[in-house]
Amino acid sequence: MDTLTELNRKGYIEESIDPTLDLFEEIEKLKKEKNAIVLAHYYQEPDIQDIADYIGDSLGLSQEAAKTEADVIVFAGVHFMAETAKILSPEKTVLLPDLKAGCSLADSCPPHLFKKFKEKYPDHLVITYVNCTAELKALSDIVCTSTNAVQIVESLPKDQKIIFGPDKNLGAWVAKKTGRELVLWNGACMVHEIFSREKITKLKERHPKAKFIAHPECEESVLQMADYIGSTTGLLKYSINSDALEFIVATESGIIHQMEKASPGKTFIPAPPNNNCACNDCPYMKRNTLEKLYLCLKNGLPEVTVPADIIDRARKPIERMLEISAKLGL
């Protein structure tokens, strides 16, 4: 079976690796040989975070990559993140260790259906959360992040009608924070919707001094319990700056690796899901492994491409967000 057939079937190239290889050392060699950088989202496995040149939220990583002189970007994250990197750095080669590393939130908003939805509200401005496909960004007026969504909405005239998508939970939280009426697309992240209010309540009873911190993609019933609500980066910063020694964390559990590294004297407890599976681990994020990252860098595949017209259209709402953020000093 040739490598492209294997890639199409599995989403990554399957190749035997010498078990005696030091993958950390080999990846470092390949980065130098190919003038490549590795970006890792906070939700990646610890080994990948430790080998990365940059660790962070999706948009911030793409912005960092655009600033570098690297020819190749290996994005250890999910598909829409690699697309965003390609939009901001169209001249660079963007690789994703596993093409099947998708996103339940991005999948919950097919662009052709969103286009029809948008047509029902011709006088509405479209704000989309960065966690969406390149095609959806291309249908948007402004892109936002979980960090700046509230400020982006507040920067617009109060009489401006707004569609917000694809995350209904983030949209509802933004609407509550801003007092604005938003038309919401009915999308959600499978990881952030799985947390159990009942189990979290019991966990808080067992850890009465723990701060409960949550991502705004969580459901309203969970957010009502939170001591702090913020983006993944915001949660990390809060855990560093807080005097508390225990934290219950309602987001993908990969962030706990960075929390423990930044605050080794503190305890971090992943918020429990409403069943017995490890559903607070994103199965898409965890498709990437150190082995796949090594093979991806070695073979220069799988590559993520975005059509030039989509790049042009998707870049504009991102640039508008950056302009607003700069004016607001965010």
N, C-alpha and C positions, 0 to 999 in steps of 0.2 A: 504494500500500500504506500503510495507516494505521500510526501509530507503535506501537500495541500489537501489531498483527500482526507487524510487523518485530521487535519486542522478543521476542515468543514464538518466532519463527523463529531469530533469531541470538543471543539472550541479551543483546543490547544494542541501543540505537537507532543505526542507521546514518544519518548525516547529513553532508552536505558541510560542511567547515570552511574558512573563509577562510584560505589559507596564510600571509597576512601577519599574522594574529593572534598576539600573544604569549600563549601559553596559560598561562604562569606568572602573568602579570598578570591575565588574564581569570578564572582560577580564584580568585585572591585577591579580586577584585571580587565574584564570586559568593558566596564564603564570607561576606563582610560583609553582602551583600544578604539572604542566606537564613539568617543566623546558623548557619552550618554549620562543622563541623570535618572535617578529612581525617585518617584513620588509615592508616598504611602499615605492613604487615608487613615484616620484614627481607628477605624474599625477593622484594619488588617491584623493578621496574627502577629504576635510579638516579634518573631524573627524578621519578618518583612519590615516592620517599623524600625527595627534596630539597624538594618542595612540601608535604609532610605537616606537620601540627601536632604529631603524635606518631608516633614510630617504635618498634617493639618486637615482642615476642611477642604471640600472639593474646589471651590472657586479660588481660594487662597493659594492652593497648590498650583493651579493652572497659571495664576498670575506670577508666581515665583518662577515657574518654568519659562514663561515668556521673557523674563528678565535675563536669563542665562544665555551663554554662548553655546550651549549643548546642541548637537545635531539630532540627538535621539532622546525622546522622553518615554520612559517606561512608567506607565501609570498603574500602580498597584491599588486598584479601587474597583469601580464598576463602569459599565460601558458609557453612560452619559457623562461621567467625569472625564474619560479619555476624549470624548467628543468635544467637551468644553476646552480641553487643552489644545485640541486641533483647531478649534475656532479662533483661539487667541494666539496660536503659533502655527499658522497654516503651512509655513515653510519647513517646519520640523517633522521628522518621522515620529509618530506616536504609536506606541506598542501597549498592548494589554495582555497580561500573562494568560488570561482565559477569556475568550470572546463570549462565553456563556455567563460571565459575571454581569448579570443584568440588574434590574431594580424593580421591585414590586410597585413602588410609587410611580416610577416612570411608565411602567407597563399599564398602570391603571388609567392612563390618559392617552389613548391612541390619537395621534394628530388629526386624522381625517374626521373623527367624531368631535374633537374639540373645535375644529374649524366650523362645523355645523352649529355647535353650541354657541360659539362666538357670533355667528351670523344672526342669532336671535336677539342680540343686544348690540345693535350697530352704533349706539351712542356711548358705549362703555369702553374704557381703556383697559387693556389686558396686562395684568401683572402676573408673571409666573415665577414660581420658586425655582431656583437653579437646579434642583433635583428633578430634571425632566430631559427629554430627548432634544437633540439639536433642532429637529423639525418643529417641536413645540415652541422652542425659543424663537424660531423664525416667524411664528404666528403672534408673537408678543410685542408689546410696546415697551415694557420695562421688565427686567429680570431682577429678582431680589434673593437674599439669603435669609436664613433664620436669624442672623445677627441684625440685619438692617431692615427687615420687612416692615416693622412698625414705623420706623422713621421715613421709609420710602412712601408709605401710604399717607403719613401725616404731612409730607412735603407737597402733596397735591391739593388743589382747591377743594374745599368742602363739598362743593356741588358737583364735583367730578364723579361720575358713576364708574364703578370698577368691577371687573371680573377678576377673581383670584383663583389660581389653580397651580398645580394639580392637587395639593394637599388640603383637604377640608379641615383637618384639625389645626394645622398652622393658620389657615385662613380664619377659622372661628376665633382663635386666640388673638390674631391681629385685629379682627373686628371688635372684640371685647376691649382690647387695650386702646384702640383709637376712637371707639364710639362710632365707627363708620359702618354703613350697611354695604356688605360686599356680596356679590353673586359668586357662589362657590362651586367649583367643579367637585364632583363626588369621588375624590381619590384619596388614597392613604398608603402609608408604609406598613407592611405586615409586621415588622418588628415592633414598631412603636404603638401599634394597636393591640398588642397581645398582653400588655401588663395588667395584672389583676389588682384592682383596688382593694379587694378583700384581703389578699395575701400581703399586700404592702402595709395595710393597716396592722395586721398581726406582726409583721416584721418591725414596724415602728414601735409596737408595744414591747418587743423584746430588746429593742435598741433605742430607748427613750431619748438619748442624747444625740442620736444621729440626725444629720440634716438630710432631708429628702430632696434631691435635685432631679429635674426632669427636662427633657427636650420638648419644645412646643409642638412636635409632631404627635405627641401622646394625646389620648382622648381627654376631653374636658374633665371627666370624673377623676382622672389621675392628676391632672394639672391643679385641680382645686386643693389637693393635699400638699403641694410642693412648697418648700421653703424658698426655692429659687428655680426659675424657669429660664433656660437660655440655650443657645447653640452649643454644639459639641465643644468648640473652643471656649465659649462662655462658661460651660460647666467645669472645664478643666481649670480655668482661671479662678473661678469661685472656690473650688476645692483647695487651691493653693493659698488663696488669701484669707479663707475662713479660719477662725480659731477652733472650729469643731474638729474632733479627732475621728469621727465616724461619719460615713456618708452612704446613703442608699441611692443608687444611681439608676435612673430610668431612661436609658438609651442603650444602643448596641454596646455590648460588654467589652468590645475591643479598646474603648477609651480608657478602661481601668488600668491598662498597662502603663500609659503615660501618667495617669494620676498617681500610681504607686511609685513611679520613677521620680516624679516631681515632689512627692510628699511621703517618703518612706516610713515616717512615723505614724501615718494615718491609716485607717481601715476603710476599705471600699467594698460595698456589698451590692452585687447586681440585683436590681428589682426583679421579683419573680413574675414569670408569665402565668397565664390562667390555666395552664395544663402542666404536664410533667416533662415536656420536651425542652431542649435548649433553644427555645424560640427567641430569646433575647440575643442570640447570635444570628447575624444575617447570613443565610446560606449562600447568597450571591457573593458577598464580600469574602467569605471563607473559601470560595472556589480557588482563589489565588493562593499559591503555596510558594515556598522558597525555591522548590525544584522547578516549578513552572516559570517563575521569574528568571531563573538562570537560563532555561532553555529558550525563553522568549528573547532574552538579550543575546544569546549565542547565535540563534537562527534568524533574528530580525523579524520574527512573526509570533503571534498574529498582529497585523497592523490595523489600526482604526483610521478609516478615511471618512470624510464628510464632503458631499458635493459642493463645488465652489459657490453656487447660488445660495445654498443653505448657509454656508459660512458667512456670506455677505449679509444675509438677512438676520441671522442669529446674533451676529456681532453687535448690531445696532442697539438692541435692548440691553445688552450687557454694558456697552459703553454709556448708555443713558443712566444706568444704575450707578456706574462709577462716577459720572459727572455729578449726579445728585449727592452721592456719598461724599465727594470732595467738597461740595458747597456746604454740606452739613458738618464737615469736619469729622466724619466717621472713619 
